[in-house]
Amino acid sequence: MSQQLINQYLSEIDRLRKFSGLANEQIIRPAFRRLLDSWSSSNKLVFLEEYPVQTPLKTTVYPDGAVLHDIRVPLGYWEAKDTKDDLDEEIRKKLSRGYPQDNIIFENSETAVLIQNRQEVTRASMTDTSGLLRLVTLFFNFERPEIAEFRRAVEKFKVDLPTVLDALRERIDVAYGENVSFRTEAARFLVTCKETINPTLGEADVREMLIQHILTEEIFTHVFNDGDFHHENNIAKELYALEGNFFTGTVKRETLKGLEPYYVAIRANAAQITNHSEKQTFLKVIYENFYKVYDKKKADRLGVVYTPNEIVKFMIEGADWLCEKHFGKNLIDEHVEILDPATGTGTFICELLEYFRGDARKLANKYKNELHANEVAILPYYVANLNIEATYAAITGQFAEYPNLCFVDTLDNINSLGIKTGQHVGDLFGAMSDENVERIKRQNARKISVIIGNPPYNANQQNENDNNKNRSYEHVDRLIKDSYIRLSTAQKTKVYDMYARFFRWASDRMHDDGVLAFVTNRSFIDSRTFDGFRKAVAEEFNEIYVVDLGGDVRVNPKLSGTKHNVFGIQTGVAISFLVKRRKEKGCKIFYTRRPEFDTASDKLSFLGSSKLAAITFDRIEPDKRANCNRPIGTACRLAP
C-alpha cells in the first residue's frame, strides 16, 4: 500500500508538470498533501492543514500540514517551499522561528528533508521512488515518547482500574459506616436525586456518581487547565462537597496511586495540544476509553461513542436549510429554539456555536437563551460543559457560563410534554441542585423549534445473560404503545429501543412547526417491527428525508463494523430529517442510500463534501406495510 501511494504521487506530479508547464509550490504542493493525507487515513491518523503550533518562543507558527494521532497529539509536521527557494536556507529560517524539530518534512517539490529529534535523518529527490518511500515511511513510523507512554498507560489503566475501584468503594463504605457528616450529606444528596432525577435511584447510584467525579477530576484539570469549571459548576459543587467529607489528603493519594501513570500520560499529552478544538477531541477520546474500561455495559447502553464532525456539520447544515425552506428562518435567528436531548460530550452544541460565529450578537443570544442541551450521565455532562464553555470563549474571547445545560434524563422529563403526575417536587423530573431545577424549568417553558442530536440507539441486549437491558420509561412507553405499537402488525418488543423512545419524546416535545434531525439505528427503515413507527411518523410529519448510511453487519456479514460503519459498530446507521408544518397535510418521503460496500471513510467524505439541499433523493411511496421501497418516478434533486 505504501509503495502504491508513492507511485500514485509520482504519476500525479508528472501529469501536473505536463499540463501546467510549471513546477512551483502552488502546483506540486497539493499532490504531496494528498500523499500524506492518504497515508494518514490508511493508518487511522488525521491530516490537518495549517495546524497551529505554539513555539518555545511563545509565538504560534502554522506548518502547512500536521498528522495527528487519534488522541489528537501530533505525530509530525510538513512544510512546503517553492522550487526557487534554497531549501536548506529556508529550513534554517523556519527552525529559527521555532518550528518543531521532533518529526517534520521540509520539501520544495524537488527535494524532501526529514528532521527527527533535531537531526536531519534523510533527504531524497521527490522523483526517487525508493528514497522517498524510505523518507515517508520513517516519518510515519516515528513515535513520540509520550505517545508510547500513553499507550502503555492505557493498558495499565485497564489492569489497575478494578483494584482502584475496589479500594475507592471500600473507602466509601467506611465513610457511610463511620463518618456522620458524610452520611448526612449523602442522604440529603440521595433525597434530592430521588425527588428530581429519577425515583428509582438509590444509594448505589450516588456512590457511582461520586466515584466517576473523583476518578476524572484530574483529567479535566489538566486538559482544560485555564478555567474554574471543576470547582464552580453547579453539579460539581455538590460532588466536591460530598467528596470533601471523606476523601482528601493522604487517603486520596494512596487510593488513586495505581492510576497515576495514566494521569501522568494524560498530562504529558494534553500539554502537547494548544488548539482548542483538538483539546475537545482529545478529551472525547479519553472519555470514551475511560468509560469503556470503567463500565463496558453502561457504555453500550448509553451509546458512548462520539459523533464524527462530518455527520454533525451535515446535520446542522441540513436542519438550517430545512428551516429556511419551510419557515423562512435560519437556526441562528431569534425565536428558533434548539435542543440536543442527549448531548453526550456536547459535540452538536459546540459545532452549532462554530456555525453561528459570524454574527456576534445573535451568537450571544443563542448561547444565553436559545441553545439547550440535556445529559443524564455525570461524566459526559462534565465533558460537555467544558467543551461548550471553552468553545464559546475561544470564539468570542470572553468566558461566559453556559446556562442551558441540564443534568437530566430527557425521557423522564415528561413535564416538558405537558404530562402532570403530581409525584415529584415542582412537578418535574431532572435536577440536582436548585440551579439545575431552574435550568430545566426554563427549558420546559420554551417552544422548541429544532431537535437535533445522536440519541442512544442500542437494541435490548443480544443475550439474556448480558443483563444489560434498557430500563423502562413509563410515560414515554405509554406514548409509544398508543402510537407506534397501535399502528403495528408485528411483534412489539423492539419498538421500545432507546432511539424509538427519543423519536417519540422529540415528536411530542417539538412545537407545532419545526425540524427533527437524528442520527440513529437504521432498522426503522425496513424492519417489520417498525411498521407502526413508519406509519406514525408519516402521519405526524409533512416531509421526511432519510440518508441511509448502511453498515449493518448483522444483516450483511460480508461487512466489517470497523471498516464500513461510520461509528465502527455492528448496527446500521441512518440520518433522518423530519419536518412538521401545522398548516400542511400529507407527507412526502425522500430516501437515499450510500453504496453497500462504501467504507466509513468514503461515507464521511461524502457527508463532508455534500449538503442535504443538493443530494439526489428518491421520492418514496410507502406500501400498505409502510415499507419505503417504491420510488415515485425518477430521482429528484432537492435544490432550493
Secondary structure, DSSP 4 states (H G I P E B T S, - for coil): -HHHHHHHHHHHHHHHHHHHS--SHHHHHHHHHHHHHHHHHHTT-EEEES--EE-TTS-EE--SEEEE-TTS-EEEEEEE--TTS-HHHHHHHHHHTT---SEEEEE-SSEEEEEETTEEEEEEETT-HHHHHHHHHHHHH---HHHHHHHHHHHHHHHHHHHHHHHHHHHHHHHHHH-HHHHHHHHHHHHHHHHHT-TT--HHHHHHHHHHHHHHHHHHHHHSTT--HHHHSHHHHHHHHHHTTT--HHHHHHHHGGGHHHHHHHHHHHTT---HHHHHHHHHHHHHHHHHHH-HHHHHHTT--PPPHHHHHHHHHHHHHHHHHHHS--TTSTT-EEEETT-TTTHHHHHHHHHTTT-HHHHHHIIIIIEEEEE-SHHHHHHHHHHHHHHHHHHHSS----TTEEES-GGG-GGGGT---S-SGGG----SSHHHHHHHHHHHTS-EEEEEE------S-SSGGG--PPPP-HHHHHHHIIIIITT--S--GGGGSHHHHHHHHHHHHS-SSEEEEEEEESGGGT-GGGHHHHHHHHHH-SEEEEEEEE--TTT-TTS-HHHH-TTSSSS-EEEEEEEE-TT--S-EEEEEE--TT--HHHHHHHHHH--GGG-EEEEE---TT-----B-SS-EE---
